[in-house]
Amino acid sequence: ALRTGSWDSSVALQVDIGSSGAIYGAGGAGGDGADGYSDYGPVTGSVGNGSNGNSALGIEHNPTTVSVVSGGKLIGGYGGGGGGQGGRDVDPGADRTSCGGGGGGGAGKPAGAAGEGGQRLSGGGDEVASGSDGGSGSLTSGGAGGDGGNNRNETIGARGGVGGDNEQSAGAGGSVYNGSETYGGNGAGGADGAAVRRTSGYTVTVNNSGTVEGSTTATGVA
């Protein structure tokens, strides 16, 4: 969201966030749910991991002081939820596949986009049930994971993981219900961004009377 850049070594750099000021990192996108084929089941490797949230403030000058006054906000973006895996049920009367649900987007600015529910790539709806999209994140809340496809209750795909926010970490996809076979794993939840990142070895002092969410000691600014 903001990088200080480098300054002459004689500069005493201070970043002030006022009472109505805010620096946010972007939320991570949700991962896609597993797609599925008729007669072959879920597509191995089609499940998506949630994307990482972006950090809010990158410090590239040594030393730097960061001051957040009452009402000010310095908040890293949160990770997106992982996509859900699919399932398959094979018996003498039917061969049914269920796709996974999409992961929810992480909180941030901009908020993370929803993951796409797994899609039916071949066959009819009675053979392959598509999953539902996850929910988009918002400034302060992670989106919900989408439901997995329900194929006549004989196999129900895994629900996508919830997007991360200040009250919950980004989740991995869930469990497949009633399916006798699953293919591949669930998507993992994305990592949260930091409130402050710094070039390794640099000194950063954070004075906080407002709201800081996320690590203030992370290193590496890209």
C-alpha positions, 0 to 999 in steps of 0.5 A: 500500500505504501513504501517509503523508498530510500532517502539520503542517510542524513534524513530522519524519516518519520511516517505519521498516520493521523486520526482519520488516516489509514494504510491498508494492505490488500486482501488475498483472493480465494482459491478455486474449488476442484473441477470435475468430469463425468466418469473420471471424478474430480480433476487432480490439481485443479484446487487452488490455494488462497492468495496471501494478503499484502502488507501495508507499509514497507520501510526502506530507510534506516532508521524510520519512526512510524507514529499511529495516533488515536483513530489512525489505522495501519492494517495488513491485508488478510489471506484468502481461503483455500478451495475445496476438494471434490469427491466421487461416489461409484456404485452399481447404480450410479457414478457421481462426482461433486466439485469443491466450493470456492474460497472466500476473499480476505479482508483488506483494501482492496478486499480479496476476490472470491474463489470460483466454485468447481465446474462441471467439465463434462457429463450431465448435472446428475453425473457432476454437481458444480460447486458454489463460488466463495464470498468476496472479502470486505474492508474488515471481514473475510468472505465465506467459503462456497458450498461444495456441489451436492450430487443427490446426497451421495457425494457432497464436495468440500466447502471452500475455506473462509477468508481471513480477517482480524478475528479468524485466519484464512481457512483451508477447504473442508471435508467431502461428505459421503463420497467414497473417493477424494482426489488431491487435497484441499487448497490451503489458506493464504498467509496474512500480510504484515502491518510493517515490513522493513529491509532486513537489518533496518531499525524501525520504531513504531509508536501506536496509539491507534490500531495496528493489525499484523506483524511490525517486525517482518523483513523484506520489501518487494 
